[in-house]
Amino acid sequence: MGLQTVFRAVIMGAPGSGKGTVSSRIAQSFALKHLSSGDMLRANIEAKTGKTAPALSSHTISDLGLLMKSCIDQGQLVPDDVISRLVLSSLRGLEQTSWLLDGFPRTVAQADALDSVYDVDSVINLDVPSQTIRERLTSRWVHLPSGRVYNIDFNPPKKPGLDDVTGEPLIQRDDDSPETVSRRLKDYERQTQPVLEYYRSKGVLETFSGTETNKIWPHVHAFLARKIPGNQQAMGKA
């Protein structure tokens, strides 16, 4: 066998853990392709037509989109086999590309499906205290028309309750209410703990704990700088 030339990683972390920020920094610093299962879901739900993808058997991309939309509309989780086929199809053609998978796998069945096709080199787990996440998310307010997000603790609007650009009212999403945040965190822990154990047993899990993304990031960067073959970093700043 030749020397490994690609690096495949998964990033895990609860809602509000800073996973999006860390993912973008990893992609920039190490030239990994960032693949979000949430983006894949939205793209396929929105797809009106699509040609048959090799990994999807008789399903077309739009067929899967309709199936996933039906599940979501009914408040159901997308079945493991459906989301697994979607993600594995998206990974096809990336055999020579280093990637970072975000939002998948979320169950052991999904982890098994991924493991049956690809060897995951590292699983980066962001361990942020629940109280810190609650404070982050419940302090978040949004200007819906533009998507601008404010945090009353570290990125407050110039005028309380109003968007800086338009002066229009800000709202708090239902997902960011204290009750919903607590439920989401409990659901995440219950669902993903077996996945973390799965990867821990394989010796590829690396957990980074802390309360501030900017303090966690240097440790993530140092770890990946040691792990990635040839330390193939992009020219962007660490």
HELIX and SHEET records of a PDB file:
HELIX    1   1 LYS A   19  PHE A   30  1                                  12    
HELIX    2   2 SER A   37  GLU A   46  1                                  10    
HELIX    3   3 PRO A   54  LEU A   56  5                                   3    
HELIX    4   4 ILE A   61  ASP A   73  1                                  13    
HELIX    5   5 ASP A   80  LEU A   91  1                                  12    
HELIX    6   6 VAL A  108  ASP A  115  1                                   8    
HELIX    7   7 SER A  130  THR A  138  1                                   9    
HELIX    8   8 ASP A  174  ASP A  176  5                                   3    
HELIX    9   9 PRO A  178  SER A  201  1                                  24    
HELIX   10  10 THR A  213  LYS A  227  1                                  15    
HELIX   11  11 PRO A  229  ASN A  231  5                                   3    
SHEET    1   A 5 LYS A  33  SER A  36  0                                        
SHEET    2   A 5 TRP A  99  ASP A 102  1                                        
SHEET    3   A 5 ARG A   8  GLY A  13  1                                        
SHEET    4   A 5 SER A 122  ASP A 127  1                                        
SHEET    5   A 5 LEU A 205  SER A 209  1                                        
SHEET    1   B 2 ARG A 140  HIS A 143  0                                        
SHEET    2   B 2 ARG A 148  ASN A 151 -1                                        
END                                                                             
